[in-house]
């Protein structure tokens, strides 16, 4: 299943970095974005409206594989196009329904269909599984992740350096866990705990999607598995106020637009 030519969709901070790393690794990379950019990246850049499936299909036909760094709600259409064109497909989504739809496509795919290839889910799951293999028995896997500014200057203590739509999604959707041997779903932005990293006080709380398929893999084998996002103290309280007291949970698109400027 070797491939050389990769199309990267979405050239925001994460997409541009991923595409640059692939280029430096020797792949033939072409980046696409819905906005015309003066491309200062070391590979070819194109303007593309991925909401047009005809345009998307024509654009992807020349590649062996596609990496989607788009907001999660666009990934299903990209995955279906890749499936039709028999391309290998990768994305960074944390969205559980989108992931399940892509896993269903994988059953009849001629190429790799690999959603959830980001930091969480994906990398932390690999690390957690590797550490679990070092022991004869494991009682708990507790995964904690936070991409945080070193020197926060505002109340939220956070920089939205990846998809705000994805942040809204993980803050509002239910979270999969295994608790005392029971595989279940719990509410997001709860189970708040205090964490210290190198002497810095942080808080951690449940968010959706970070475990990928770990609960499925370890159901009946490990008693406790959960994933929490780490933030500076007070973040969860402010976000609960934003989503629930201001009712922004009912306007997810608007919430994402507001947080883009936070």
N, C-alpha and C positions, 0 to 999 in steps of 0.2 A: 504493500500500500504506500509506496514512496510517492512523494509529490514535491514539486519545486515552485510552482507559481501560486501565490497566495493573494487573494483579495481581502483587504481589511476594510470593513465598513464602520464608519464613525471615526473621525480624527480629532476627538477631544483630547484631554490630557492623557487618559488611559489608552485610548486607541492609537494616538500618535506614538506613545512610548512602546506599546506592544509591536506596532508595525516597524519601528526603528530597530528594536531588538531582533525581530525576525530578519530584517534586511542585513544587519550586522552578522547574523548567523549564516548567511549565504543564500537565503531564499530570494526569489524574484518577487518583490512586493509591489502591489499597486494599492494605494489608499483612496477611498471614496468618502465624500461627505456631502451633506445636502446644501452646504453653503460654499460659495466660491471662496477659496483661500489663496493668498499668495503663498505658494508652497515652498517653505524653507527646509523641508524634510529631504532626506537623501534618497528618495524614491519617487516614482510617478504619482501624482495626485489628480483626482478627477472629481467633478461635481456630479452627484447622482441623487435622485429622489427615490429612496427605497420603498416608498409607499406605492409606487407604480410597479406592479409585479412584472409587467412586460419589459419595462426599462431595466429592472433588476435582473431578469433572466438574460437579457441581451448582454448586460455588463459582466455577469458572472461566467458566461459560457466559455471564456478563454482560460479560466483558472482550474487548478487541480483541487484547491481547497479555499474555504472562506472562513474568516474569523470575524464574527459580529461583535463590535464594541458599541452597539446601539442600545437605547432604552429597551427594557425587557419586552414592552408591548409590540415592538417591531420584529422580534426574533422569530416568531412562529412563521411569518411570511417568508423570511429569509431561509429558514430551515426547510420549508416546503419546496422552495425554489431549488435549493442545493440538493434535496432529495430527488427532485425531478431530473436535474442535470447530472446526477450520480457523482456529486462532489463530496469531499470530506468537509464536515461542518463543525465549528467550534464557537462557543459563545461564553460570556461572563455572567450570565443571568443568575439571580437569586430567586426568581419567581417560580414557585412550585408548580402551578398549573401549566406554565409554558414549558417547564422542564419535562413534565409528564407527557405533553403533546409531542415533544421531540423524541423522547424515549419510545413512544409508540411508532413514530416514523422509522426509528432505527431497526425495528423488527423486519422491515422490508428494504432497507437501504443497501446500496452497492458500495457505499463509502462509510467512513467513520462518522457517527453522529454523536458529538460530545458536548452537551451543555454543561454549565456550571464549572468553567475552567479558570476562575479567578482566584482571589486570595481566600475568600470564604463565601460560598463553598468552593472547594477544591484543595488548595494548598494546605490549609489547616487540617482538613480531613486526612490528607496523605501523612502529615506529621503525626496526628493523633493515632492513626492506624499503625504506623511504624512503631511508635512508642508502646502501644498496646501489645505488639508482637514480642516485645522484650520480656514479658512476664507470663508465668504459667496461668495466673488468674488475674482478672482486672475487675475492680468493683465499680469504678467510675471513669468516664472520659468527660472532662470539663474543658470546653474550648472557649477562649476569650480573645477577641480581636478588636483593635481600634486603630484606625489611621488618623492620628491626631497631630495638630500643630504643636511644636515644642513650646512656643511662647504665645498662648492665646491672649487676645486683647479685648474680647467682647463676651457678652453673657453666655452665649451658646458654647463657647470654647471649642468651636469646630470649624473646619473648612470643607465645603462641599466640593471636593476635588474629583468626584465621580458622579454619575447620573443622579440628580436630585429626585427623579422619578423612582429610581431604585431605592433611595433612602426612604422616601414616603412609603413605598411598598413594604419594606422590611420593618418599618415602625408600626404598620397598621395590620398586617396579615398575621394570622395565628402561627404559632411556633411549634414545631414537632420536637418531642423529647421522649426519653425513656426515664421514668421515675419509679424507683423501687420495683423494677421489673415490668412496669406497665407502660406500654407504648401508647402515647396520647398526644393531644394538642393542647397548648396553653396560650394565654393572651400575651401579646407583645408589650414591651416596656414595663414588665413586672419582674418579680423575683430579684429586686434590686439588691446588690451587694457592694461592699467596699473592697477595692483592690489597690494594693500598693505595688508600683513598678519603679525600682531604683529610688525608693523613697518618695515618689510622687503619688499623691492620693487620687484615685480614680473611682468611678462607679461603673458597674456592669449590670446590664438588664437584658431580658430576652428580646430577640429580634428574629424575624422570619427568614428561613431559607439557608442559614449558614451551615447546616449540617449535611446538606446534599442528601445522599442516600445512606448515611451512616446508621440511622435508626433502623432502616430496613435490613442492613447488613448484620447488625449486632443484636437485633431483637431476639430475646431468649438466651443471649450469651453474656451480656453485660447489664448490670442492674440499673445504672444511671448514666445517661448521656444528655448533655445539653450544650447549647451555644448561646453566648451573650456578647453583645457589643459593649466595648469600653468607651467611656466618655469622661470628661472632667465633671466634678460634682455639680449638680444643679441642672445638667442638660436634660435629663429625663423629665424633671418637673416642668421645665419650660416647654418641652415638646408635647407633653400631655396637655398642658394648658392650650397650646396652639391647635392641636388636633381635636381635643374633646370639649374644652370649654368654649373655644371659638368655632367649633363645628367644622373645622377645615377637613376633617376626615370625610366629609360629604362632598368635598370639592378637591379631589386629589390632583387634578391638572393645575388648578390655581395654587394649591399648596406647593407643588413642585416649582412653579414659576416664582413664588415668593422666596423660597429657600435658595433658588439660584443666586439671589442677590444678598443672601444673609452673610 
